[in-house]
Amino acid sequence: MTEKTKQTYTLGIVGGTGKEGKGLAYRWLLAGHNVIIGSRQYEKAQAAVDELSEFMGTKPEALQGMENRAAVEACDIAVITVPYAGHKATLMDLKDALQGKIVVDVVVPLVPPKVTKVQMPEAGSAAQEAQAILGDACQVVDAFQNISHERLMGKGDTDCDVLVCGKGKAARDVVLGLVADTGLKGWDAGPIENAVVVEGLTSVLIGLNIQHKVHASGIRITGIADHS
């Protein structure tokens, strides 16, 4: 039996200049994917590329910086990592360029200053909001809400699981592969309606971080010996 060839993607990280975006970019570069860091301003995208290159000790050939629209147009899979305050506007602006793509939504609807309180949008979750804006030609998948950038940028075991929910099992399977490529264990958490639970957990984890004076609490699924 021949070994299955690993799928390599070009991943466009919209709003990728933030901590979470750079953390995901780092992990996916290590896994052999091509990564485009997107920003509203080209200069900020390039600055993030320089910062990540310095962290890695070299400038990866597979790493680029572009404006958000150019990043989306050039990518196979788009990853949304903007703050929730810019979620709707960003998706509306890029709606035409996102058509036909899997869209990985990492956004959590945090409402400062009460970020330890779950406050979901009218649509039910950020993922459902994204799906409603983008329409049926896009497959929105929620993932990475409950993993801190400290764990993504760290070395060794990340000690955290990732719940993946969204439109269509095939799209979820693709994103589960991307989760595995970051070194994390992913779980198929079902349809997009379940995103309310996944996104809401982030406020709970932030509250635990504050109570216990840590920065990177996460979740583990227990009681299942093997889900491969």
Sequence and secondary structure as in RCSB ss.txt:
>XXXX:A:sequence
MTEKTKQTYTLGIVGGTGKEGKGLAYRWLLAGHNVIIGSRQYEKAQAAVDELSEFMGTKPEALQGMENRAAVEAC
DIAVITVPYAGHKATLMDLKDALQGKIVVDVVVPLVPPKVTKVQMPEAGSAAQEAQAILGDACQVVDAFQNISHE
RLMGKGDTDCDVLVCGKGKAARDVVLGLVADTGLKGWDAGPIENAVVVEGLTSVLIGLNIQHKVHASGIRITGIA
DHS
>XXXX:A:secstr
         EEEEETTTSHHHHHHHHHHHHTT EEEEEESSHHHHHHHHHHHHHHHTS  TTEEEEEHHHHHHH 
SEEEE   GGGHHHHHHHHHHHHTTSEEEE      TT TTS    TTSSHHHHHHHHH TTSEEEE  TT  HH
HHTSSS    EEEEEES HHHHHHHHHHHHHTT EEEE  SGGGHHHHHHHHHHHHHHHHHHT S       S S
   
